[in-house]
Amino acid sequence: MGLFHEFKQFTIRGSALDMGVGVVLGAALSGFIDSLVRDILLPPVGLLISKMNIENLYISLNGRIYPSLEEAKEAGVVTINYGLIPLTICQVYPAYNGQ
């Protein structure tokens, strides 16, 4: 609830310029956080978990087994990509916590 209250206070006392700067900085930091998580944080975690690429963890809903997520997507299979959940959490948490 505090996040919404702070946002409301920001919009009341802030200007459109302040909000525009915030959006631009958020977009710029998004690419940085994405690269940090994907290229630096997750590879050691995947190495600790049986030397696998954690982003490649998925369940194909047609019941067939594919060697990788990319091959399943190329085949047009609907998948549940549960390996991307830690990636998303690691990307969203710094953005939310960086107040």
MDAnalysis code that builds the backbone (N, CA, C; Angstrom):
import MDAnalysis as mda
import numpy as np

u = mda.Universe.empty(297, n_residues=99, atom_resindex=np.repeat(np.arange(99), 3), trajectory=True)
u.add_TopologyAttr("name", ["N", "CA", "C"] * 99)
u.add_TopologyAttr("resid", np.arange(1, 100))
u.add_TopologyAttr("resname", ["MET", "GLY", "LEU", "PHE", "HIS", "GLU", "PHE", "LYS", "GLN", "PHE", "THR", "ILE", "ARG", "GLY", "SER", "ALA", "LEU", "ASP", "MET", "GLY", "VAL", "GLY", "VAL", "VAL", "LEU", "GLY", "ALA", "ALA", "LEU", "SER", "GLY", "PHE", "ILE", "ASP", "SER", "LEU", "VAL", "ARG", "ASP", "ILE", "LEU", "LEU", "PRO", "PRO", "VAL", "GLY", "LEU", "LEU", "ILE", "SER", "LYS", "MET", "ASN", "ILE", "GLU", "ASN", "LEU", "TYR", "ILE", "SER", "LEU", "ASN", "GLY", "ARG", "ILE", "TYR", "PRO", "SER", "LEU", "GLU", "GLU", "ALA", "LYS", "GLU", "ALA", "GLY", "VAL", "VAL", "THR", "ILE", "ASN", "TYR", "GLY", "LEU", "ILE", "PRO", "LEU", "THR", "ILE", "CYS", "GLN", "VAL", "TYR", "PRO", "ALA", "TYR", "ASN", "GLY", "GLN"])
u.atoms.positions = np.array([
    [0.822, -1.185, 0.000],
    [0.000, 0.000, 0.000],
    [0.864, 1.247, 0.000],
    [2.038, 1.186, 0.605],
    [2.928, 2.329, 0.685],
    [3.419, 2.777, -0.683],
    [3.641, 1.826, -1.590],
    [4.121, 2.160, -2.924],
    [3.102, 3.017, -3.669],
    [1.839, 2.651, -3.592],
    [0.803, 3.416, -4.276],
    [0.623, 4.795, -3.644],
    [0.724, 4.855, -2.317],
    [0.611, 6.145, -1.632],
    [1.754, 7.067, -2.045],
    [2.976, 6.533, -2.087],
    [4.121, 7.342, -2.505],
    [3.986, 7.783, -3.963],
    [3.477, 6.915, -4.817],
    [3.285, 7.280, -6.214],
    [2.252, 8.396, -6.330],
    [1.180, 8.295, -5.559],
    [0.152, 9.331, -5.579],
    [0.745, 10.668, -5.129],
    [1.540, 10.641, -4.064],
    [2.173, 11.871, -3.591],
    [3.124, 12.440, -4.640],
    [3.848, 11.568, -5.321],
    [4.767, 12.006, -6.369],
    [4.019, 12.687, -7.505],
    [2.895, 12.092, -7.922],
    [2.157, 12.677, -9.033],
    [1.499, 13.997, -8.648],
    [1.129, 14.140, -7.396],
    [0.498, 15.381, -6.956],
    [1.513, 16.527, -6.931],
    [2.693, 16.282, -6.363],
    [3.660, 17.368, -6.219],
    [4.656, 17.435, -7.373],
    [4.750, 16.380, -8.177],
    [5.726, 16.347, -9.260],
    [5.178, 16.957, -10.540],
    [6.045, 17.078, -11.487],
    [5.631, 17.608, -12.783],
    [5.763, 16.518, -13.838],
    [5.286, 16.826, -15.023],
    [5.386, 15.858, -16.122],
    [6.848, 15.609, -16.477],
    [7.683, 16.619, -16.313],
    [9.109, 16.455, -16.596],
    [9.736, 15.436, -15.650],
    [9.406, 15.523, -14.360],
    [9.913, 14.552, -13.393],
    [9.501, 13.132, -13.765],
    [8.249, 12.987, -14.154],
    [7.755, 11.661, -14.514],
    [8.438, 11.156, -15.785],
    [8.647, 12.058, -16.740],
    [9.335, 11.677, -17.976],
    [10.753, 11.213, -17.713],
    [11.464, 11.917, -16.836],
    [12.826, 11.513, -16.469],
    [12.796, 10.142, -15.804],
    [11.815, 9.900, -14.946],
    [11.695, 8.601, -14.287],
    [11.457, 7.469, -15.267],
    [10.629, 7.712, -16.269],
    [10.347, 6.684, -17.282],
    [11.597, 6.382, -18.098],
    [12.320, 7.425, -18.495],
    [13.540, 7.228, -19.288],
    [14.592, 6.480, -18.478],
    [14.786, 6.871, -17.220],
    [15.754, 6.167, -16.375],
    [15.333, 4.718, -16.133],
    [14.037, 4.505, -15.934],
    [13.546, 3.138, -15.744],
    [13.787, 2.271, -16.964],
    [13.575, 2.824, -18.145],
    [13.809, 2.066, -19.376],
    [15.290, 1.765, -19.556],
    [16.137, 2.733, -19.232],
    [17.580, 2.521, -19.368],
    [18.069, 1.469, -18.377],
    [17.591, 1.531, -17.150],
    [18.025, 0.565, -16.144],
    [17.448, -0.821, -16.392],
    [16.325, -0.896, -17.092],
    [15.730, -2.188, -17.395],
    [16.677, -3.062, -18.211],
    [17.313, -2.484, -19.216],
    [18.276, -3.238, -20.024],
    [19.478, -3.680, -19.204],
    [19.934, -2.804, -18.318],
    [21.069, -3.133, -17.455],
    [20.721, -4.274, -16.505],
    [19.564, -4.193, -15.861],
    [19.135, -5.241, -14.928],
    [18.940, -6.558, -15.666],
    [18.360, -6.502, -16.849],
    [18.149, -7.710, -17.652],
    [19.480, -8.395, -17.954],
    [20.455, -7.627, -18.391],
    [21.765, -8.186, -18.704],
    [22.454, -8.713, -17.451],
    [22.359, -7.974, -16.361],
    [22.981, -8.405, -15.105],
    [22.430, -9.754, -14.664],
    [21.122, -9.890, -14.704],
    [20.500, -11.138, -14.250],
    [20.780, -12.275, -15.217],
    [20.563, -12.038, -16.514],
    [20.691, -13.095, -17.518],
    [22.136, -13.535, -17.719],
    [23.071, -12.613, -17.689],
    [24.453, -12.936, -18.047],
    [25.380, -13.152, -16.852],
    [25.024, -12.621, -15.677],
    [25.935, -12.727, -14.540],
    [25.357, -13.553, -13.390],
    [24.107, -13.317, -13.023],
    [23.557, -14.005, -11.858],
    [23.073, -15.424, -12.139],
    [22.369, -15.632, -13.240],
    [21.778, -16.953, -13.484],
    [22.757, -18.039, -13.936],
    [23.813, -17.739, -14.705],
    [24.718, -18.826, -15.078],
    [25.346, -19.574, -13.887],
    [25.818, -18.893, -12.834],
    [26.323, -19.665, -11.686],
    [25.243, -20.494, -11.000],
    [24.018, -19.980, -10.956],
    [22.926, -20.746, -10.364],
    [22.667, -21.997, -11.191],
    [22.664, -21.864, -12.504],
    [22.486, -23.026, -13.377],
    [23.621, -24.025, -13.236],
    [24.832, -23.519, -13.008],
    [25.979, -24.403, -12.818],
    [25.840, -25.196, -11.523],
    [25.319, -24.556, -10.498],
    [25.107, -25.246, -9.230],
    [24.003, -26.291, -9.324],
    [23.032, -26.040, -10.191],
    [21.914, -26.971, -10.351],
    [22.193, -27.853, -11.563],
    [23.068, -28.796, -11.418],
    [23.338, -29.829, -12.427],
    [23.831, -29.296, -13.764],
    [24.558, -28.218, -13.774],
    [25.182, -27.684, -14.990],
    [24.163, -27.489, -16.117],
    [23.070, -26.824, -15.815],
    [22.046, -26.584, -16.825],
    [21.789, -25.092, -16.967],
    [21.222, -24.735, -18.088],
    [20.789, -23.365, -18.319],
    [19.408, -23.218, -17.694],
    [19.315, -22.424, -16.644],
    [18.064, -22.322, -15.889],
    [16.934, -21.739, -16.730],
    [17.274, -20.949, -17.747],
    [16.250, -20.367, -18.612],
    [15.620, -21.423, -19.520],
    [16.248, -22.575, -19.642],
    [15.789, -23.619, -20.548],
    [14.840, -24.612, -19.864],
    [14.390, -24.309, -18.654],
    [13.479, -25.199, -17.950],
    [12.049, -24.893, -18.373],
    [11.354, -25.899, -18.866],
    [9.995, -25.700, -19.368],
    [9.242, -27.020, -19.355],
    [7.943, -26.918, -19.523],
    [7.070, -28.086, -19.683],
    [6.307, -27.879, -20.985],
    [6.404, -28.836, -21.899],
    [5.625, -28.724, -23.136],
    [4.238, -29.302, -22.870],
    [3.235, -28.594, -23.306],
    [1.862, -29.003, -23.012],
    [1.302, -30.029, -23.989],
    [2.088, -30.386, -25.019],
    [1.606, -31.426, -25.924],
    [2.124, -32.806, -25.529],
    [2.935, -32.875, -24.470],
    [3.405, -34.157, -23.961],
    [4.702, -34.663, -24.573],
    [5.173, -34.053, -25.658],
    [6.429, -34.483, -26.270],
    [7.605, -33.803, -25.582],
    [8.769, -34.415, -25.696],
    [9.990, -33.867, -25.095],
    [10.849, -33.270, -26.201],
    [11.296, -32.037, -25.990],
    [12.166, -31.342, -26.933],
    [13.496, -31.064, -26.248],
    [14.604, -31.076, -27.002],
    [15.925, -30.869, -26.394],
    [16.107, -29.495, -25.752],
    [15.406, -28.480, -26.261],
    [15.562, -27.142, -25.701],
    [14.260, -26.359, -25.866],
    [14.172, -25.276, -25.133],
    [13.002, -24.411, -25.226],
    [12.897, -23.794, -26.609],
    [14.032, -23.431, -27.196],
    [14.025, -22.837, -28.533],
    [13.443, -23.793, -29.571],
    [13.819, -25.067, -29.481],
    [13.290, -26.052, -30.431],
    [11.792, -26.271, -30.228],
    [11.342, -26.220, -28.985],
    [9.915, -26.364, -28.721],
    [9.155, -25.174, -29.299],
    [9.712, -23.989, -29.148],
    [9.053, -22.796, -29.705],
    [9.048, -22.825, -31.221],
    [10.141, -23.302, -31.840],
    [10.190, -23.417, -33.295],
    [9.145, -24.390, -33.812],
    [8.855, -25.429, -33.016],
    [7.851, -26.409, -33.411],
    [6.434, -25.894, -33.162],
    [6.321, -24.713, -32.547],
    [5.010, -24.130, -32.295],
    [4.291, -24.728, -31.104],
    [5.039, -25.308, -30.190],
    [4.453, -25.951, -29.023],
    [4.171, -24.911, -27.943],
    [3.043, -25.047, -27.284],
    [2.729, -24.195, -26.142],
    [3.476, -24.742, -24.937],
    [4.202, -23.852, -24.245],
    [5.034, -24.292, -23.127],
    [4.769, -23.455, -21.883],
    [5.047, -24.042, -20.740],
    [5.089, -23.308, -19.476],
    [6.571, -23.141, -19.154],
    [7.048, -21.904, -19.176],
    [8.475, -21.620, -19.015],
    [8.783, -21.285, -17.565],
    [8.840, -22.305, -16.717],
    [9.055, -22.057, -15.300],
    [10.498, -21.683, -14.990],
    [11.413, -21.879, -15.909],
    [12.792, -21.451, -15.701],
    [12.956, -19.950, -15.811],
    [11.999, -19.283, -16.442],
    [12.075, -17.829, -16.580],
    [11.552, -17.099, -15.352],
    [10.905, -17.800, -14.433],
    [10.359, -17.157, -13.241],
    [11.464, -16.557, -12.370],
    [12.547, -17.288, -12.058],
    [13.615, -16.648, -11.271],
    [14.226, -15.444, -11.991],
    [14.324, -15.519, -13.308],
    [14.840, -14.398, -14.086],
    [13.958, -13.170, -13.898],
    [12.665, -13.352, -14.004],
    [11.734, -12.237, -13.858],
    [11.755, -11.682, -12.442],
    [11.817, -12.547, -11.456],
    [11.869, -12.088, -10.064],
    [13.126, -11.265, -9.826],
    [14.246, -11.735, -10.345],
    [15.507, -11.000, -10.169],
    [15.483, -9.671, -10.915],
    [14.703, -9.557, -11.968],
    [14.604, -8.294, -12.699],
    [13.657, -7.325, -12.015],
    [12.556, -7.812, -11.474],
    [11.544, -6.949, -10.891],
    [11.940, -6.497, -9.494],
    [12.561, -7.355, -8.711],
    [12.883, -7.020, -7.320],
    [13.763, -5.785, -7.193],
    [14.876, -5.652, -7.956],
    [15.675, -4.422, -7.825],
    [14.905, -3.175, -8.261],
    [14.076, -3.288, -9.258],
    [13.306, -2.134, -9.724],
    [12.294, -1.715, -8.662],
    [11.661, -2.675, -8.019],
    [10.674, -2.366, -6.970],
    [11.347, -1.868, -5.713],
    [12.497, -2.431, -5.384],
    [13.174, -2.116, -4.134],
    [14.081, -0.893, -4.244],
    [14.263, -0.359, -5.439],
    [15.205, 0.740, -5.630],
    [14.638, 2.118, -5.328],
    [13.660, 2.218, -4.480],
    [13.019, 3.501, -4.193],
    [13.993, 4.482, -3.682],
])
